[in-house]
Amino acid sequence: MIFPCEEQRTDANRPAAASEPASPADFACGIFAQANPRQENKPAAKPQVQPTGAWRVVLLNDPVNRMSYVVMVLRRVFGFPEEEARRHMLEVHESGRSILWSGTREQAEAHMFALQQWHLTAVIQADEA
């Protein structure tokens, strides 16, 4: 049995895309691997580019963790002095959130992950400024 790929194909023995239906052998040979000529070529959608600026690590309030525990975690993860850790803890307690750190996205994700490992609720947000 001779497969269509093994014989010389010319434009004369190639089925026309619009008039004749394509056979499975034509698809296997790669003849119809190109886009359908009847389809419009639409430009590819641009991917959403994240801002290259700073990213914030935001600690959110939760009713589970004690205030002293939050202070201890902030001191260990960020190396904050006692007063700064207490200030952030009180800001979270009173307003529901506190911006702990700002910098590159990769570092922000690492800080967020570290806080989540300590069972604190933290998110990262793009810095609008």
C-alpha positions, -999 to 999 in steps of 0.1 A, spaced: 0 0 0 14 34 -9 6 63 14 1 97 -2 30 110 18 54 86 0 45 97 -35 54 130 -51 25 154 -46 20 182 -70 -5 209 -72 -23 189 -98 -30 159 -75 -35 180 -43 -72 185 -35 -84 221 -36 -92 233 -1 -125 250 -11 -139 225 -38 -129 190 -26 -130 176 9 -97 167 25 -89 131 31 -74 119 64 -41 111 45 -39 148 36 -40 158 72 -14 132 81 9 145 54 7 180 68 -9 194 37 -37 211 56 -16 220 86 -19 257 77 -48 279 89 -80 277 70 -79 304 43 -115 313 49 -108 323 85 -99 358 92 -65 363 107 -72 381 139 -43 398 158 -33 380 189 -46 395 221 -20 413 241 -12 396 274 -20 417 305 13 430 317 16 435 354 31 468 365 69 466 370 67 488 400 65 480 436 43 454 452 28 457 487 25 430 514 -7 437 532 -16 419 565 -53 415 570 -72 412 603 -83 378 615 -102 369 647 -81 338 654 -46 349 663 -37 367 695 -21 401 693 11 390 710 14 362 684 11 386 655 38 409 671 61 379 675 56 368 638 62 403 625 94 405 644 106 371 631 96 374 595 104 411 589 129 418 617 108 447 630 116 462 664 90 457 691 74 491 687 71 489 649 56 454 651 31 466 678 21 496 656 14 473 626 -5 449 648 -27 477 662 -33 491 627 -45 457 616 -67 453 647 -83 488 643 -85 493 605 -85 457 593 -52 459 573 -17 472 574 9 476 547 40 458 560 64 460 531 68 472 496 93 460 469 96 436 440 69 410 433 91 380 439 101 392 474 66 403 482 53 368 473 81 353 496 70 375 525 33 367 519 41 330 519 61 333 551 32 350 568 8 324 556 31 297 570 26 313 604 -12 312 598 -16 349 593 -38 363 565 -17 383 540 -21 393 504 1 412 479 -12 442 459 3 462 431 14 496 443 -5 523 424 19 551 431 
